[in-house]
Amino acid sequence: MNNRSLQQLDYLHILKTVASFAYTERAKETIKKSKPELVKKRIEHMLNEVYEASKILEINSSVPIHSLDDMSSYLEQAKKGLFLQPSQLQRVLSFLEHCRKLKVFMRDKEIAAPNVATYVQSIENMANIENEIARNLRNGQIDDHATPDLATIRRHLRIKRAEVREKAETMCRSKKLASYLQESIIVEKNGRFTIPIKKQFRSKVSGVIIDTSSSGATVFMEPKEVTALYDELNDLFAAESYEVETILYTLTSSVLDIEKELSMAIDIMHYYDVLFAKAKYGQSIDGSIPALNEEFLIHLDEARHPLLGEQAVPLSLTLGIHERALIIMGPNTGGKTVTLKTVGLLTLMAQTGLMIPAGSKTSLHVFQKLFVDIGDGQSIEQNLSTFSSRLTNIIHILETADDQTLVLVDELGSGTDPNEGMALAQVLLEQLFAKGATILATTHYRELKALSKTHDGFLNGSMEFDVNTLQPTYRLLLGEMGNSQAFDIAFKLGLHPTLINKARQLTSSPFDETRYSITDIDQNQKHRYENQLRTTSYIRTERKAKKSPVPLFKQGDNVTVSPYGTVGIVYKGPDEKGNYVVQIKGEKQRINHKRLTLHIRACELYPPNYDFDIIFKSVDYRKTKHKLERKHIEGQILREEE
């Protein structure tokens, strides 16, 4: 599964969405790096796990998954001989509590999830270390009663600290210092008890200056009588620090003693996080578990593209029992490309162990390779046209494809001369089919529909178009679809049946002359139809009298040139004499409109806003035009090519 195919099918976007349901960063990264599996039993195991996980979520969606992103680093820190800080031990304690809660949570889930619920049994009982850490911690700090010695030291600290404060308050009330004080209050600065002395009297008081006010008018001094008491207090602080470090080293050592058990618990917690993220995503898209097969069967039951949400039109499709190549036709924006992407993306999702938005009857073949050719893929840097770039990709697919390959191709053969493009498209499809590949291809070439008649294994499809609303329904219809619906649409819009039947005579397809009849028209509309014919005759007379050219064709139209029946593509025109410039086999010729007959409209061959320079201009011309569109180049001139 190459990266180009994964990107064109929005597979990476799906993984990013799935990852958003994970709790830990490690699980998010694991999901984003997922790849489709190729072994059927492995995929079925993954899908069964997701199914069981979804059943657990239906019972209780609050799975006690812990954010384990720091746990591995804590173990590494401990192995380096560095003790864990109280805040870090608090995180370890939280993880141990979640492990215990997870075991309790899964205890009654074995009926709904006989496999997934038992994974938690691999987490060892770590209650002893959990209780030990909990006993020694309180509010993120080492508890006073962690050890008898620490309790004694901290009791003496409180007594000594109160003594220091009392001494400072006594001096603050002293009449001897009253005239020197800025205020008669005790101010704690940097953990020291000070009295505020007016700056000009600082030499009158014996002690140490701890701080100065922002204005500089006050100095905060610790009297020497208080400083003497602090020496005893500092000894107690040192004893407390030593005792706390001893406790932290002991607890860290206890954590390191269960390193193996913790590592296993971390891995299981991570596995659960990934699994339940997949299950939650499946629930968010109302997904189901598809069946897998090795019979080259693609059966989609009311499938939807996961990125379209409620706007997606359900797709039902069966391919692979008698046919393994589907040729889809239909108007632009009718849903052909979405159909290809839906089939490809759901195949990738299923092989990644994800639920898919489809009905329960869906069954997908496990493909070993999947290739996609959608979009222009144009590369200015490599001096490749759209056609050249896509053909390079198709050649690579042709070289690599085999009977375990799914190939999705959008508008095969487009971007070049229609006759040559159609011929190449047919040959490439035939060769891919001969190599055993399963193929879904979209096209505007009507000739490719004939493959279903001349080749066993080819199936035609068409995107439905509602002639009543004149809008695509985005539904795929399988089987022989007949001719284009352009005539039906024209009839619906009010074009005279005589003109429609005349147009049908210009096509090679058989038709029923009675299909469009004036007798079927509302009597109120007959006057309108009659005016169409009269107006046409009037316009022709007027134009002939003025000797004005008749604008019959647009750029890109495929025309037949009489009397030799040569096929060409309209480049520009008409001029004042009614002549068009027509490109025939790469050469441009000026031909009068009377010698030209429309073969295929440009709108049926090319997508909207198609760049016809690809057909009519040289590579050097397009390259120069691209450079000048980006920036001005001194002395560079774009010379128009005829």
N, C-alpha and C positions, 0 to 999 in steps of 0.2 A: 504494500500500500504506500505509494510515493506521496511526498508532502504536497505536491501540486494538486493531486486528486483530493487529499484531505482538506486542503484549504478551499478548493472550489466547491466542495460539498458542505462547507460551514461546519465541518466536524470539530475543528478546534474551538469554534464558538460554543458548540454544545458542551464540550468538556469544561470550558470556563464556567458555563452556567451550572453544570453539575457540581463543580468545585465550590460554588458559592453556598451550597448547602452543608459543606463540611465545617466542623468546629475548629480544628487545628490547622495551622499553616502546613504542617507536614502532610496531612491528608489532602489538602488543597493541591499541593505540588504533585503528589502521587497521582491524583485524578487527571491533572493537566498533562501529565506525561504518559497517559494511557495510550495503548495502541490496540487495534483490533487483533483478536486471537484467531488462530488458523485451525485449531484442533476442535472438532465438534464436541467431544466429551468435556473438554476443558470449558468451552463456552456454555454448555448445558449446566455444568456445575455452578458457574458464575451466575447464570440467570436464575437457577434454583435458589441460590443464596439471597439474591435481590428479592425474589418472590417471598421467601420466608421473612426477610427483614421488613418488607411492606406489611406482612400480616402482623408482625410485632407492633409496628407503628399504628395499625388500626386498633390495637388493644390499648396502647399507651404511647403517645408520641414523645414523652419526656424521657429519653434515654440518657442515663447519667454518664455522658462522655466528658472526660476531663481534658483541659488544655494542657497537653503534655509537652509543649514545645521546649520547655526549659529542663525537663527531667534528665535527658542524656547529658547535657552540659554540667548538671550538678554532679552526676556520677564521675565525669571526667575531672572535675574540680577536686572531688574527694580523693580520687586515685593519685593526684599530684601532691597529696599531703596537706591540702588547704581545708580548714574546717568550714562548714556551711554556716552562713549567717542565720540568725533567727528568722528573718523574712523568707530565706530560702527553705529552711526547715518547715516553715508554715506551708509552703507550696508542696513540699514532699508529703506533708500530713494530709493536705487536701487531696492529693493524688491517691494516697492509700485509702482515704475515706471513699473516694469515687470507685475504686476497685472493689471495695466491700459492697457498696451500694449496687454496683453493676451485677455482682454475683447474686444479690438478693433479687434484683430486678428480673433477671433471666430465670429465676427458679421456677416460676409458674408459666413460662412461655414455651416449654418444650413440646407441648401438644401442637401449638400453632407453628413452631419452627424447630423441629427435632434436630436439625443440624446446627443452625446458627446459635441457638440458645445454649448449646453444649460447649461452644468454644471458650466460654468464660471459665469453664472448669480448669483450664490450664493455668489460671491465675492462682498462685499459691496463697495460703492463709498467712498474711503478714500482720495479724492483729497485735502481736507482741511489740513490734517496733512502732506500730501506729499508736498504741497506748503509751509507750515510753515517751515518744515525742510529744503527744498531747499532754502528758503529765508535767513535762518540763517547760511548756510554753503557755503563756497567757498574754493575750492581746498583742501578739507578734513579738514578744520579748521573753527572755528566760524568767520563769516564775520565781518569786522569792523563796519558795519552799522546794525548789528543785533538789537542793541538798541541805542538810542541817547547817553546814558551815556557811553557805550562802545566806541562809535565813538569819544566822547570828550576825554576820558582817553587815547586812543591810539594816538590821535593827540598830546596831551601833552607829551606822551612818545616819540614820534618821535622828538619833539622839544627839550626835555631835553636830549635825547641821542645825538643829534647833538651838543648840548651845551657841553656835556661831551667830545665828540671827539675833538671839537674845542679847548677846554682847554688843552687836552693832546697834541695836535699838537703845540699849542703855546709854551708849556714847552719844547717840543722836538726841537723847533727852538731857544730856549733861549741860548744866549752866555754863560750864567752862567753854563749851564750843558753840553755844547758842548764837553769839554775835557773828560767828564765822559761817554759819549755815545759810544756804540759799533757801532750803526748805527743811522742815523737821520730819523728814521721811527717810525710810531705807529704800535704796534703789539697787536692784540686782543687775549687775553688768557682767556678761561673760561667765555666769555661774558664780560670781563673787558678790558678797553683800557690801555695798558702798554707801557713803553719806555724801550729799551734794555740798561742796564747799565753794564759797565765792572765790573767784580767781585770785583776787588780791590778797587773800588770806591763806593761800595754800601752804606757805612756809610756816604758818602758825600751827599747823596740824601735823603730827608725826604719823606717817603712813605711806602707802604706795598709791600713786595715781593709776587708776584702772582705765578711765575713759574721760573724754572731754565733751561738753555739749557742742552742738553745731554752731552756736554763736560764740563759743569760746569763753563765755562769762562764768561758766560753772565747770569745776573739775570734780570727778567722782573718785573719792579716795577711800581706800581700805585702811582703817586705822591699824597701827602696829599691834595693838592688843588683839584685834581680830585675826591678823595675819598669823600670829602665833598659834591660834586655834586651828587654822587651815593646814598647818603642817601635820597635825594629827588626822585631820579629815582626808588629806591626800594619801596618807598611809592606808586608810580604810578603802579609798577608791582603788588603789593599786591591788589590794587584797580582793576586792570585788571583781575587778577585771580578770585577775588570774583564775578565780573560781569559775567565772562565766566561761572563759576560754576552755577550761578543763571540761566543763559540761558539754560545750559545743563539739570539742574533739571526740568526746565519748559518743555523742549522738551521731556524729558524722561517721565514726567507725561502725556503729550499728547499722547505718544505712548502707555502707560499703559491704557489710557482711551479707546483705541480701541483694547484692548487685545482680546476680543471675535471675532471681525472682522478679526484681524490678524491671529488668530488660525484657523479660517475657511478658510482663503485664503491659509495658509500654507498647510492644508490638501488637498485642491483642487489642488494646485500646485504639491504636491506630487503625487496625484492620476493621474494627467496628465502625469507626468514624467514616472511613471510605465507603463501607457497605451501606450504612444508613443514609449517607449523602446521596448515593445512587437511588435508594428506595424513595427518599423524599422527592427527588427530581421526578422519578416515575409517577408518583402520586400527583405532582404538580401539573403534569401533562395528561393526566388521566390515562396513563400507559398500561400496557399489558405485556405479558411474556410471550414472545413468538415461538412457534415450533421451529426446529431446525431440521434440514434434510440434506441428503447427499445425492439427490436425484435431479439436480439442476432446476428445481422448481422454485419459481418466485410467485407466491400467491399472497396478494395484499387484500385484506378485508377492511374496507372503510378506513384506509390509512390517511394520515394527515401529516403535512410537513410541520415539525415541532416548532419552527420559528414563526409560523403564520398564525398560531393560536386559533381563536374562534373564526378567523377569516378563512382558514383553510377549507377547501372543498374536498370531501372524502374521495379517496382514490381506491378503486377496486380493480385488480389486475391479476390475471393468471398467465404465466409464461413459463414454458419449459416442459410441458407434458408432450405436446406435439410440435410446438414451435419454440424456437429459442432466439429469434430475431424479430424485434418489433419496430416497425417504421411508422412514426407518428407525424401526421400532417395537421395543419390548422393555421388560423390567422395569427399574426403577431399579437403578443400580449394575451394569447388564448390559453396559456398554461402549459405549453409543451415543455419548456425548460424546467418549470417547477415539478412536472411529472418525473423527469429524469433525476432531478436532485432528491426528490422524495424517495425513489427506489434506492439510489445510492447511499443516501444518508441513513436510512433505516437499516440497511444492510450493515453499515459500519457500526451503528449503535448496538445492534443485536450482537455482533461479534465482539463488542467491548463489554458485554454483560449488562447492557442497559435496557430498561423497559422502553417500548416504542409506542407512539400514539396510533394504534391500529386495533382492529377487532380481534377477538380471540381465535379466529380461524386462520390467522396469518401464519404462513410458513415460508422460511427463507433458506436458500441454499448457502452453505458455508463456502464462500469463494476464497481462493488463495491469493488472487490478484484482483485489483479494481483500478481501472483507468478511466479518466474523465477528460473530455475535450469540450469545454464550454467557455465562451467568451472569445475576444479577439486575440489576447495574448501578444499584442504587438510590442516589438522591441526596437526602438529607434537606435539604441546604442549598438546593436548587432546588425543594423541596417536590414532588418527583416520586415516584410510587409505582414499584414494580418494573415493573408493566405499562406505565406511562406512559414510563418511561425507555427500556425496550426498544423500545416502539413508535416512539419518537422516532428511535432508531437505525435501525429497519427502514425508516422513511419516508426517511431519508437514503440508505440503500442503494438503495431503490426509485428515488429521483431520479437516482442516479449510475450504476446498473448498466447494462451493455450486453452485447453478445454476446462480449466479451472479459473477462467478469467471473466469478469463482468466488465463490459465496455459501454460507456455512456457518451454519446457524441451528439452535439447540438449543431444543427445546420451544416452537416458534412458537405464539403465541396463549395461552400459559399465564398465570396470574395474574389472570384475570378470569372472568366468567360462562362456564361451559363451552360453552354453545351459541353465544354471541357470539364467544368466543375461537376456536372451531372454524371458524366462518364467516369470520372475519377471516383466519385462517391459510390457508384454502383460497383466498380471493381474492388474498392477497398472493403465495402460491406461483404461482398462475396468471398474475399480472401479471409477476412476475420471469421466469417461463418465457417469456412473450410477448415480453419485452425481449431474449431470447436468452441469458440468464445460465445458467451451469451451477450446479446447486443440489444441496446435500446438506442434508437437514433431518431432525431427529428429532422425534417426536411421541408423545403418548399418545392422540390422537384417532383412534378406529377408522375414523371416516368418511373420513379423508384417504386411506385405502387404496384407496378407490374411484377416485381420480384416475388410477390406472394403467389402469382399464377405460374411462374416459371421455375420457382425454387421451393421445394418442400422445406418447411421449417421457418419460413418467413410469414409474418403476420402484419396486417395493416391496422393502424389505429388513427383516430382523428379526435381533435378537441371539439366538443360540441359547441355550436353557435346557434343561439335562439333567434330565428328570423323574425319572430314577432316583436321582441324587444330590441333586436339588432345589437345584442350584447353577448359576449362569450359566457358560457356557463362554467367553464374550467373543468368540465367532466370529460373523462376519456371514454371514447366509444371504440370497441374492438370489432374487427372484422372488415369486410370489404365496404369501404365508405363511398364508392362511386366518385362522381366529379365534385368540383369545388362548389360551395354554396353561393358563389358570387352572383349567379343568375337568379337564385331564389331571393337574395337580398335586393337585387335590382328590381325584381318584380314587386317585392314588398314595398319598396320606396316609390313605386309608381312609374317605372320605365315601360314604354309601350311594348306589348308582347311581340309585335312584329320585329322590333329592334333586337329584342332578346333572342328570338329564334334565328335572326340573321347572324348574331354574334356566335351562337352555338354552332352554326354551319362552318364557321372558321376554325373550330376546334376539331381535333381528331377523334373525340369521344362520341359514341353513339348517343342519340337523344330522342325523346318522344316529342314530336311536333305539336301534339295536343296538350302538352304539360302546361304551357302558358297560352291561354286563350282569352280573346277579348270578351267572349261570352261569360267568362267567370268574373268579369269586372262589374262593380257597382255602376248602374246607369248614370249616376251623378258624376262619375269619373270619366265617362267616355269622351266628353268634350275636351277634357284635359289631355287625354291620349291623342286625340285627333290633332290638337294644336302642336303636339310634339313633332308630328310628321310634317305639318305645314311649316312650322318654324324652321325645321331643318332644311326644307326645300328653299325657303326664302333666304336663309343665311347663305346657302351655296350660291344662289343667283347673285346676291349682293357682292359676295367676295370675288366671284368671277368677273363681275363688271369692274370692280376696283383693282383687279389683278393682285389681290392680297394673298399671301401664303396661307395655307390651311394648317393650323397647329394641331397635328394629329398625335404627336408623340412627345414624351418627356425623356430627360436624360436617364439612361439605364434601361429603357425599354428594349426588349429583345424583338427584332424585326426580321422578316424574310424579304430578301431583295430579289425582285424579278429582273430578267426572265430566268435566271439560273437557279433560283431557290437557295441562294447563299444566305446564311444566318449571320447577323451582325448586331452590334449594340449601339444605340443612339448616343452620340456624344453631345451635340448641340444643334440648334436650329429651331425653326426654319428661318432662312434669310428672306429677302424681299421677293425672291423668285420661287420660294417654297422648297428650297433645297436644305437637306439635313447633312450634318457631318456624322458618318457612321463608321465605327471601327469594326473592320472585318479581318480576322486572323492577325490582330496586332497592328494593322495599317488603317489609317483614317482616310475615308473617301467621301466626296461630296456627291450626294444622290438626291434626285428630286423625290418629293413625297409621293408622287404617283406610282413610283416603283417600289414603294415600301408597304408591307402588310404587317400589322401587329401580330407577334407570336406570343409573347408573355410580357405582361406589365412589370415595370421595375418594382412596384410595391409587392408583387407576389414573389420576387426573387431575393430582395434585399430588405434588411431591417430598417426601421425609421432612422433618419439622420445618417444614413450610410455615406461614407467618404468615397465618392466615385473616383477620386484621384488615384486610388489603388489600382483601378482598372485602366484609366486613360493616361496617367502621368508616369514618367520614368522614376526610378528610384532616386536619382540625383535631384530631380525636381522636387520630390516630396521631402527629401532630406534638407534641401536649401530652404523650402517653405517652412519646415518645422523650426529651423534655426532662427529665421527672421521673425516668426511669431513669438519666439521666446525673448529675443532682444535685437536691437539694431546693430548691424555689422557694417562698419565703414567700407564702402566700395563693393559690397555684396549686392547684386541685382538679381531679382527673380524674373527670368525671361519666360513668358507664357509659351507653352507648347501647343501646337495645333494638332 
